[in-house]
Amino acid sequence: MTDKEEDCALEGFYTVTQGYRKIPGDMCYGGILDPYRRPCTSFAWLTSIISLKSAALIALIGAGVYYGWPIIEAIILVLPIPDPKE
């Protein structure tokens, strides 16, 4: 199994090096450019955005708003909001 196949199996991305770049007259040490990550599939970008923790947090907030709406509505009704007609 190659490094690309292992990375795809674990993370859904693989790393591509950009090589070296030296500008003439530059006193460069190292010169290695940062590698970049490429998705293995078209859905890899989606899995990187929505992790398990963020999905659980969104579900928790949604459940809190759904089941806590009567309390939120009662608080809004009790707030002293001036009547614009007066």
QUIDA-V240931 format. One record per pair of residues at least 12 apart in sequence whose ideal C-beta (glycine too) atoms are under 8 Angstrom apart, sorted by the first residue. I is the first residue (numbers start at 1). J is the second residue. Records with the same first field share a line. If there is no record, write none. Layout:
# QUIDA-V240931
I=J + J
This chain:
# QUIDA-V240931
3=15
7=40
8=40
12=39 + 40 + 41 + 43 + 44 + 47 + 48
13=37 + 38 + 39 + 40 + 44 + 48
14=37 + 38 + 40
15=35 + 36 + 37 + 38
16=35 + 36 + 37 + 38
17=32 + 33 + 35
18=33 + 34 + 35 + 36
19=33
20=32 + 33
21=33
